[in-house]
Amino acid sequence: MGQLSGKSIYLTGGASGIGKAVTEAFIEEGAVLTILDKSAEGLAELKKKFSDTVKCIEGDVTVFEDHVTAVRTATETFGKLDVFVANAGVFDGFAKFEKVSSDAMSEAYDMLFTINVKGYFHGAKASVKELKKVSGNMIFTVSGAGFYPDGGGVWYTSSKHAQIGLMRQLAFELAPEIRVNAVAPGGTLTALHVIPPLQPFVKIVDNETKEKSIKTRNPLRIAMTSEDHVGAYVLLASDKARAITGEVISSDGGLAVRGLS
Ligand SMILES: NC(=O)c1ccc[n+]([C@@H]2O[C@H](COP(=O)([O-])OP(=O)(O)OC[C@H]3O[C@@H](n4cnc5c(N)ncnc54)[C@H](O)[C@@H]3O)[C@@H](O)[C@H]2O)c1
């Protein structure tokens, strides 16, 4: 018996990176998944690999109706919804506030906050009724940027702080029926996408440079992979975490103890 045996989980952004690794880990632990992602190609790969264990919905987290479709698909296919994982997100590429034009600043704000923050609001709202029926839980992918500067630029960092605020307020409002927690990965080797309005203002680095830079920025000197974070998600989704709500598990190589040197 896996730790998530029989659980029906709805996860956004499962076609790539951290969401894909979490999807695979959840399936290994006995769960069935409904995935919402905009990448048709990534979803087709998931479907090929996992067949009836996953239902894939091609859509956009900024569209509330797409979440409603995903939740309905999960309940019609698997009979219930136990866990919602808000994970799909985009990046600002460490763009510097002063260097970005005011038009690009505004466009980037609307785009990044609509995906990273409103996307989480939408998913939570669409899931809450079904989660309440089974005393389920929500897990938000946040980031070290939800606590500290220099995990991105102002757009990404403020969006990740906002996600933590949303998580804590929901944990307060939805108790005692629903637990709400977060996982905060540190810099991870994925294809995390820099939004178009900020692309002219950032340097896109190759994977080798990215790996070196991530390693020097955390005390454990790890350039993390998506698989490094899955244990935290499995724990929070499982009944073993029944006393945990309103918490963030940091999976970041020790950013909180990096000191000043
Ligand atoms: N990579 C890192 O260093 C890092 C660190 C901390 C937190 N995170 C967070 O992890 C989460 C996943 O990012 P990742 O690094 O795995 O990136 P990724 O690009 O590999 O995966 C993101 C997935 O979300 C999907 N997506 C993006 N926008 C969408 C939209 N509007 N509608 C539907 N699907 C959409 C993409 O198609 C992709 O499959 C994000 O919330 C990100 O902020 C990443």
The ligand as an ORCA input file, in Angstrom:
! r2SCAN-3c Opt
* xyz 0 1
  N      12.566     26.037    -11.063
  C      12.816     26.701     -9.930
  O      13.962     27.117     -9.656
  C      11.709     26.904     -8.924
  C      12.054     27.244     -7.619
  C      11.044     27.466     -6.685
  C       9.721     27.357     -7.068
  N       9.416     27.027     -8.349
  C       7.981     26.947     -8.694
  O       7.680     25.643     -9.138
  C       6.486     25.689     -9.924
  C       6.714     24.847    -11.179
  O       7.741     25.432    -11.951
  P       8.895     24.576    -12.684
  O      10.174     25.137    -12.239
  O       8.619     23.137    -12.524
  O       8.687     25.088    -14.192
  P       8.245     24.310    -15.524
  O       8.166     25.370    -16.566
  O       9.130     23.150    -15.764
  O       6.773     23.788    -15.186
  C       5.679     24.669    -15.131
  C       4.472     24.011    -15.788
  O       3.364     24.929    -15.661
  C       2.719     25.022    -16.932
  N       2.091     26.346    -17.040
  C       2.702     27.555    -17.043
  N       1.784     28.531    -17.192
  C       0.573     27.926    -17.301
  C      -0.743     28.391    -17.480
  N      -1.022     29.700    -17.608
  N      -1.754     27.480    -17.514
  C      -1.487     26.162    -17.423
  N      -0.254     25.650    -17.265
  C       0.775     26.526    -17.200
  C       3.808     24.821    -17.971
  O       3.284     24.412    -19.226
  C       4.676     23.763    -17.304
  O       4.244     22.450    -17.619
  C       6.210     27.177    -10.176
  O       5.193     27.612     -9.294
  C       7.529     27.832     -9.836
  O       7.387     29.175     -9.444
  C      10.377     26.784     -9.284
*
